[in-house]
Amino acid sequence: MIAKTKLDIMDGRTALGIEFGSTRIKSVLIGSDLSPIAAGSFEWENTLENGIWTYSLEDIWKGLRVSYRKMATEVFEEYGETLTTIGSIGFSAMMHGYMAFDQQEELLVPFRTWRNSITADAEKLLTEAFEYNIPQRWSIAHLYQAILNQEEHVGEVHFLTTLAGYIHWQMTGQKVLGVGDASGMFPIDTETRNYDQKMLQIFDELTEGTAFTQDLNKILPKVLLAGEEAGTLTQEGAYLLDPTGTLQAGIPLCPPEGDAGTGMVATNSVRQRTGNVSAGTSAFAMIVLEEKLKTVHPEIDLVTTPMGDLVAMVHTNNCSSEINAWVNLFKEFSESLGLDVSGEKLYTMLFEKALEGSPDCGGMLSYGYYSGENITGMNEGRPLFVRTPESQFDLANFMRLHLSSAFGAMRIGMEILKKENIQIDKLVGHGGIFKTPEVGQRILAAAMEAPVTVMETAGEGGAWGIALLAAYQAEEETISLADFLEKKVFAESEGVTLEPKEEDLQGYSEFIERYEKGLTIEKEAIDALK
């Protein structure tokens, strides 16, 4: 096996995926068998500057280089090979947000991430005008809000893209975007697999007489489908990725994608009637639709697969951050006692403890809102833990509460899809919250009221997903993405499927009823702690 992998590395029969997540930039190199052979990562956090959640350009490039270097170092240490070439490369990142550049290719304002809830007026006006849900996170909502606010920079916008699109542009010189990521910038017409031209015309009418006079069609990235050519690594791009000069230019790149699309790929969920739940700092459930929704729902985003098929997304801005905060507190406590407990062991112990808790979480309440939450109507976040004197306050219930709360807003959004009579044949969970066997999976099954499958690759995440898209781009055989995944990637993958238990369903129903009633408390906390 090692010998085969060495040959893959030497001959460039590899694919590299690099994903910019909310808390980690991860590089994953896969071999000819499409499984990971090396990885590297860089931990980072967004910062709140002048009321805007952002990441600096310096951190973007530092994180990219560090994650790549760690991966390349692992390749050398494990296989004795220096990485000079790669078969294909792909970049992905958290979707949405706002990266606007002027004619000199300078960033006009700091990168505004998906986490910002500052475009309420634009969201409402665009949704009404388009008759299509435009969430606050979307790039077009950020642009239109800037226009409404009469921000000075709007007249200078020459190019608008996402984080993945920006990285790809710097690597190749190509201003392109995978259709899945593009669908979080501006609505996609699923017939043409391109930006909806009728809505573009409506936007032109809305902005008539403002400082924004540009042709939106020309400032948005070109839309590409999975498998299409998206440029090659330039010499400048190779140096940005590997400042040692070891990596060679000329490597083909696949279309850059968003984390929603890579999550679909990593869970083999690109066919109609399949779905997946990605759980990390944020969380989203995505169901590939057979037809358009009958009604416009502000709680449901409509995006696409990397091939342009319509997807209903229930997106929540908050998921695991509050869990991580409490685990870090417990770790600090154990260290204060002189105990050397690894983070992995602590997570495993606390997660397993959650299954000892009451299905209704002991009558307690938690909102892990670090930022606003569109589905529940919160424009800002205030992490909040509430209990009554009668609550069953112990460690098991405390951990079960925070795991259940991580899926609370998502459950509310899924209730809407049930009313649309959406059919789901398969639901796959992925992300770090599922690394501990059974725990997160069992609670998610209760929250979604459906069986949930977790594959052995659940922890690989989006970096592996974009590596697979890079491998698909280099695929010589003419084959659909869905068939490529089923026949060449997941043919022998084993997954574990859990049906929701009756007591879990009943307990979660009681919890979510309390969760919805308690939203007024969260709202009051936001208003009180300005």
C-alpha positions in Angstrom: 0.0 0.0 0.0 2.8 2.4 0.9 4.6 1.6 -2.3 1.5 2.3 -4.4 1.0 5.6 -2.6 4.6 6.6 -3.2 4.0 6.0 -6.9 0.9 8.1 -6.8 2.8 10.9 -5.3 5.8 10.6 -7.7 3.6 10.4 -10.8 1.1 13.1 -9.7 -1.9 10.7 -9.5 -3.2 12.7 -6.6 -5.7 15.4 -5.9 -5.5 18.1 -3.3 -8.5 19.8 -1.6 -8.2 22.8 0.6 -11.2 24.1 2.5 -11.5 27.4 4.4 -13.9 26.5 7.2 -15.0 28.9 9.9 -12.5 27.7 12.5 -10.0 25.6 10.5 -8.3 25.7 7.1 -7.7 22.1 6.1 -5.6 20.5 3.3 -6.3 16.9 2.3 -4.3 15.0 -0.4 -5.9 11.9 -1.8 -4.4 9.1 -3.9 -5.6 7.3 -7.0 -8.0 5.2 -4.8 -9.6 8.6 -3.8 -8.9 8.1 -0.1 -6.8 10.6 2.0 -3.1 10.0 2.3 -2.0 13.2 4.1 -3.5 16.2 5.7 -2.6 19.5 7.4 -4.6 22.2 9.1 -4.5 25.7 10.5 -6.8 26.9 13.3 -8.3 30.4 12.9 -11.2 32.5 14.2 -13.1 35.4 12.7 -12.9 38.7 14.5 -15.5 41.3 15.2 -14.2 44.6 13.9 -16.5 47.7 13.9 -19.5 45.5 14.2 -18.4 43.3 11.2 -17.4 39.6 11.4 -14.3 39.3 9.3 -11.0 37.5 8.5 -8.0 39.4 7.4 -6.2 38.8 4.1 -3.1 38.1 6.1 -4.7 35.3 8.0 -6.2 33.9 4.8 -2.8 33.5 3.2 -1.0 32.5 6.4 -3.5 29.8 7.0 -3.4 28.5 3.4 0.4 28.2 3.5 0.6 26.6 7.0 -2.1 24.0 6.2 -0.4 23.1 2.9 3.1 23.0 4.5 1.8 20.6 7.2 0.3 18.4 4.6 3.4 18.4 2.5 5.6 17.7 5.5 3.4 14.7 6.4 3.8 13.4 2.8 7.6 13.6 3.2 7.6 12.0 6.7 5.2 9.2 5.8 6.4 8.4 2.3 9.8 10.0 1.9 8.7 12.0 -1.1 8.8 15.8 -1.7 5.6 17.1 -3.2 6.5 18.8 -6.5 3.4 18.2 -8.5 -0.2 17.2 -7.9 -2.8 15.8 -10.4 -5.4 18.4 -9.7 -6.3 20.9 -7.0 -9.6 22.4 -5.7 -10.4 25.2 -3.2 -13.6 25.6 -1.2 -14.7 27.8 1.6 -17.6 28.9 3.7 -20.3 30.2 1.4 -21.8 33.6 1.0 -20.3 36.8 2.4 -18.9 39.8 0.6 -15.6 40.3 -1.1 -15.7 43.4 -3.4 -12.7 44.5 -5.4 -12.0 47.7 -7.4 -10.5 48.0 -10.9 -7.0 47.8 -9.4 -8.0 44.5 -7.8 -7.8 45.9 -4.3 -10.3 44.8 -1.6 -12.6 47.8 -1.1 -13.9 46.9 2.4 -12.9 44.1 4.9 -14.3 40.7 4.0 -17.8 40.4 5.4 -18.5 36.8 6.3 -21.7 34.8 6.3 -21.9 35.3 10.0 -23.0 38.9 9.7 -26.7 39.8 10.2 -26.5 43.3 8.9 -28.6 43.2 5.7 -32.2 42.9 7.0 -33.5 45.7 4.7 -31.8 44.2 1.6 -33.1 40.7 2.5 -36.7 41.9 2.7 -36.6 44.1 -0.4 -34.8 41.6 -2.6 -37.0 38.7 -1.5 -40.1 40.7 -2.3 -38.8 41.9 -5.7 -37.4 38.5 -6.8 -40.2 36.4 -5.2 -37.3 34.2 -4.2 -35.8 33.9 -0.7 -32.6 36.0 -0.4 -31.0 35.4 3.0 -29.0 38.0 4.8 -25.8 36.0 4.2 -25.9 36.1 0.5 -23.5 38.3 -1.5 -26.2 40.1 -3.3 -27.9 41.0 0.0 -24.6 42.5 1.2 -24.1 44.4 -2.1 -27.7 45.8 -2.0 -27.4 46.8 1.6 -24.2 48.7 0.9 -26.1 50.5 -1.9 -29.0 51.2 0.4 -26.6 52.5 3.0 -25.0 54.7 0.4 -21.5 53.3 1.2 -18.8 55.2 -0.7 -17.3 52.1 -2.2 -20.3 50.8 -4.2 -19.5 52.9 -7.3 -16.0 51.3 -7.4 -17.0 47.7 -7.3 -15.4 46.0 -10.3 -15.5 42.3 -9.2 -17.6 40.5 -6.5 -16.8 37.0 -5.3 -16.7 34.6 -2.4 -13.7 33.5 -0.4 -13.3 30.3 -2.5 -13.6 32.4 -5.6 -11.0 34.8 -4.4 -8.4 32.1 -3.6 -9.0 30.5 -6.9 -8.6 33.8 -8.7 -5.3 34.5 -7.1 -4.1 31.0 -7.9 -5.1 30.9 -11.6 -6.1 34.4 -12.7 -9.5 33.0 -13.5 -12.6 34.8 -12.1 -14.9 31.8 -12.0 -17.0 30.0 -9.4 -18.6 26.6 -9.1 -22.4 26.7 -9.5 -23.0 25.6 -5.9 -21.0 28.5 -4.5 -22.4 30.9 -7.1 -25.9 30.0 -5.9 -25.1 31.6 -2.6 -24.2 34.8 -4.3 -27.2 35.3 -6.6 -30.1 33.0 -7.6 -29.4 30.3 -10.2 -31.8 29.4 -13.1 -31.7 25.6 -12.9 -32.6 25.4 -16.6 -29.6 27.4 -17.8 -27.4 26.5 -14.8 -26.4 30.2 -14.7 -27.5 33.3 -12.9 -31.2 34.0 -13.3 -31.3 36.7 -16.0 -34.8 37.9 -15.1 -33.7 38.6 -11.5 -30.6 40.4 -12.8 -32.9 42.7 -14.7 -35.0 43.3 -11.7 -31.8 44.2 -9.7 -30.8 46.7 -12.4 -34.2 48.4 -12.0 -33.9 48.4 -8.2 -30.5 50.1 -8.4 -31.4 52.6 -11.1 -30.4 56.1 -10.0 -28.0 54.9 -7.3 -24.2 55.1 -7.2 -24.1 51.5 -8.4 -24.1 51.7 -12.2 -22.2 48.5 -13.0 -23.5 45.6 -15.0 -24.0 42.9 -12.3 -23.5 40.2 -14.9 -20.0 41.5 -15.6 -18.9 41.8 -12.0 -20.0 38.4 -10.8 -17.7 35.3 -11.4 -18.4 33.1 -14.4 -20.4 30.0 -13.4 -19.0 26.6 -13.9 -20.3 23.0 -13.3 -18.3 20.3 -11.6 -15.9 18.7 -14.1 -15.5 21.8 -16.2 -12.0 23.3 -16.8 -11.3 26.2 -14.4 -7.8 27.1 -15.2 -4.3 26.0 -14.1 -2.0 27.0 -11.3 0.2 29.9 -12.3 3.7 30.5 -11.2 2.5 33.2 -8.9 -0.2 30.9 -7.5 2.3 28.1 -6.9 4.4 30.5 -4.9 1.4 31.7 -2.9 0.7 28.1 -1.9 4.2 27.0 -1.5 6.7 29.8 -0.9 9.6 27.4 -1.0 9.2 27.2 -4.8 9.0 23.4 -4.7 5.5 23.0 -6.1 5.4 23.3 -9.9 3.0 25.5 -11.9 0.6 24.2 -14.5 -1.6 22.0 -12.3 -5.3 22.0 -13.3 -7.8 23.3 -10.9 -11.5 22.3 -10.6 -14.2 25.0 -10.1 -14.0 26.5 -6.6 -17.0 25.5 -4.5 -18.7 26.4 -1.3 -18.8 24.2 1.9 -22.4 23.2 1.1 -21.4 21.6 -2.2 -18.4 19.9 -0.7 -20.6 18.6 2.1 -22.9 17.0 -0.5 -20.0 15.4 -2.3 -18.4 14.1 0.9 -21.7 12.4 1.9 -22.6 11.1 -1.6 -25.7 13.3 -1.5 -26.0 14.9 -4.9 -28.9 12.8 -6.3 -32.5 13.9 -6.0 -34.3 12.9 -2.8 -30.9 12.6 -0.9 -29.8 14.9 1.8 -27.1 15.6 4.3 -26.6 17.5 7.5 -23.3 19.3 8.0 -22.6 20.3 11.6 -19.7 22.5 12.6 -19.6 26.2 13.7 -22.7 26.6 11.6 -25.0 23.8 10.5 -27.1 23.1 7.5 -29.4 20.5 6.2 -29.6 20.1 2.4 -32.2 18.2 0.5 -31.8 17.7 -3.3 -35.3 18.6 -4.7 -37.3 16.9 -7.4 -39.1 20.1 -8.1 -39.3 23.8 -7.0 -40.9 24.6 -3.7 -44.5 25.8 -3.9 -44.0 28.8 -1.6 -41.3 31.3 -0.8 -40.0 30.5 2.7 -37.7 33.0 4.4 -36.3 30.2 6.5 -35.3 28.0 3.5 -32.4 28.9 1.2 -32.4 27.6 -2.3 -28.9 26.7 -3.6 -27.6 24.0 -5.9 -25.5 20.9 -6.1 -22.1 21.3 -7.8 -24.0 20.2 -11.0 -26.7 22.8 -10.7 -29.6 20.8 -9.3 -31.9 22.6 -6.9 -31.3 22.1 -3.2 -33.4 23.2 -0.2 -31.1 24.3 2.5 -32.0 24.9 6.2 -29.0 27.0 7.3 -28.3 27.9 10.9 -25.6 30.3 11.8 -24.8 28.6 15.1 -24.2 25.0 16.0 -21.1 23.7 17.9 -19.5 26.9 19.2 -21.2 26.8 22.6 -20.4 23.1 23.0 -16.7 23.9 22.3 -16.8 26.7 24.8 -18.1 24.5 27.6 -15.6 21.7 26.7 -12.8 24.2 26.9 -14.0 25.3 30.3 -14.0 21.7 31.5 -10.5 21.3 30.2 -9.3 24.4 32.0 -10.9 23.0 35.2 -9.2 19.6 34.8 -5.8 21.3 34.1 -6.3 23.4 37.3 -6.6 20.0 39.2 -3.3 18.9 37.6 -5.0 16.4 35.3 -3.6 15.9 31.8 -6.7 15.0 29.8 -6.5 15.3 26.0 -9.1 17.3 24.2 -10.2 14.3 22.2 -10.7 12.2 25.4 -12.7 15.0 27.0 -15.0 15.4 24.1 -15.6 11.7 23.9 -16.3 11.4 27.6 -18.7 14.4 27.7 -20.5 13.3 24.5 -21.0 9.8 25.7 -22.3 11.2 29.1 -25.0 13.0 27.1 -26.7 9.7 26.3 -27.3 9.1 30.0 -29.4 12.3 30.1 -33.1 12.6 29.9 -34.5 12.8 26.3 -36.1 16.2 27.2 -32.7 17.5 28.6 -34.0 17.7 32.1 -36.2 20.7 31.6 -33.3 23.1 30.9 -32.8 25.5 28.0 -29.8 26.7 26.0 -29.2 29.0 23.0 -25.7 28.8 21.6 -26.2 32.0 19.6 -22.8 33.5 19.0 -24.3 35.5 16.1 -27.8 36.2 14.8 -30.1 33.4 13.7 -32.3 34.0 10.8 -34.6 31.0 11.3 -35.6 32.2 14.8 -35.5 35.9 13.9 -32.5 37.0 16.0 -30.4 39.7 14.5 -27.6 39.3 17.1 -26.3 36.5 19.3 -26.2 36.0 23.1 -25.1 32.6 24.3 -27.6 31.8 27.0 -28.2 28.9 29.5 -31.4 28.8 31.5 -32.8 26.5 34.1 -35.4 26.5 36.8 -35.0 25.3 40.4 -36.8 22.2 39.4 -34.6 21.3 36.4 -32.6 18.1 36.5 -29.2 19.9 36.6 -26.5 17.3 36.2 -23.6 16.7 33.7 -25.5 14.2 31.5 -28.5 16.5 31.0 -26.2 19.5 30.6 -24.3 17.9 27.7 -27.5 16.5 26.1 -29.0 19.9 26.3 -26.2 21.6 24.4 -26.1 18.8 21.7 -29.9 19.1 21.3 -29.8 22.9 21.2 -27.2 22.7 18.4 -29.9 21.3 16.1 -32.8 23.4 17.5 -33.0 26.1 14.9 -32.5 23.5 12.2 -35.5 21.5 13.5 -37.7 24.5 13.2 -36.6 25.0 9.5 -37.2 21.3 8.7 -40.8 21.6 9.9 -41.4 23.8 6.9 -40.1 21.2 4.4 -42.4 18.7 5.9 -45.3 20.9 5.0 -44.0 21.1 1.4 -44.2 17.2 1.4 -40.5 16.9 0.5 -39.4 13.2 0.3 -36.0 12.1 1.6 -34.6 8.7 0.7 -31.4 9.1 2.6 -30.0 11.5 5.2 -26.3 11.5 5.9 -24.6 13.4 8.8 -21.0 14.6 8.6 -18.8 16.9 10.6 -16.8 16.8 13.8 -19.9 16.5 16.0 -20.4 12.9 14.7 -16.9 11.7 15.4 -18.0 10.2 18.8 -20.0 7.1 17.7 -23.8 7.2 18.1 -24.1 10.3 20.2 -24.6 13.2 17.8 -26.2 10.8 15.3 -28.8 9.7 17.7 -29.7 13.2 18.8 -29.9 14.4 15.2 -32.2 11.5 14.2 -34.6 12.6 17.0 -34.3 16.2 15.8 -34.9 15.4 12.2 -37.5 12.7 12.9 -35.7 10.5 10.3 -33.0 7.8 10.1 -29.5 9.2 9.9 -26.5 7.5 8.4 -22.9 8.4 9.3 -20.2 7.0 7.1 -16.7 6.0 8.2 -15.5 9.2 6.3 -17.8 11.5 8.5 -14.8 13.3 10.0 -13.1 13.9 6.6 -15.4 16.8 5.9 -15.4 19.4 3.1 -11.6 19.3 2.4 -12.0 15.7 1.3 -15.1 16.7 -0.7 -13.3 19.4 -2.7 -10.4 16.9 -3.3 -13.0 14.5 -4.8 -14.3 17.3 -7.0 -10.7 18.0 -8.1 -10.3 14.3 -8.9 -13.6 14.3 -10.8 -12.3 17.2 -12.9 -9.3 15.1 -13.8 -11.4 12.0 -14.5 -10.9 10.8 -18.1 -14.0 8.7 -18.3 -17.3 10.4 -19.2 -19.4 9.9 -16.1 -21.9 11.9 -14.1 -20.8 13.2 -10.7 -23.5 11.1 -9.0 -22.2 7.9 -10.7 -18.6 8.9 -10.0 -19.3 9.1 -6.3 -21.4 6.0 -6.1 -19.3 3.7 -8.2 -15.8 5.0 -7.6 -15.8 6.6 -4.2 -18.5 5.1 -2.0 -19.0 1.7 -3.6 -17.4 -0.1 -0.7 -18.0 2.5 2.0 -19.8 1.2 5.1 -22.1 3.5 7.0 -24.0 3.1 10.2 -27.7 4.0 10.1 -29.7 4.8 13.3 -33.4 5.0 13.4 -34.8 7.5 15.9 -35.9 5.9 19.2 -39.4 6.6 20.3 -38.3 8.0 23.7 -35.9 10.3 21.9 -38.6 11.5 19.5 -40.9 12.3 22.4 -38.2 13.9 24.5 -36.9 16.1 21.7 -40.5 17.2 20.9 -40.8 18.4 24.5 -37.4 20.1 24.3 -38.2 21.9 21.0 -41.5 23.1 22.4 -39.6 24.7 25.3 -36.9 26.0 22.9 -39.5 27.9 20.9 -41.3 29.3 23.9 -38.0 30.4 25.4 -37.0 32.5 22.3 -38.5 35.5 23.9 -35.8 35.2 26.7 -33.1 35.1 24.1 -34.6 38.2 22.4 -34.7 40.0 25.8 -31.1 39.1 26.4 -30.1 40.6 23.1 -32.0 43.8 23.8 -30.7 44.1 27.3 -27.0 43.4 26.6 -26.3 45.9 23.8 
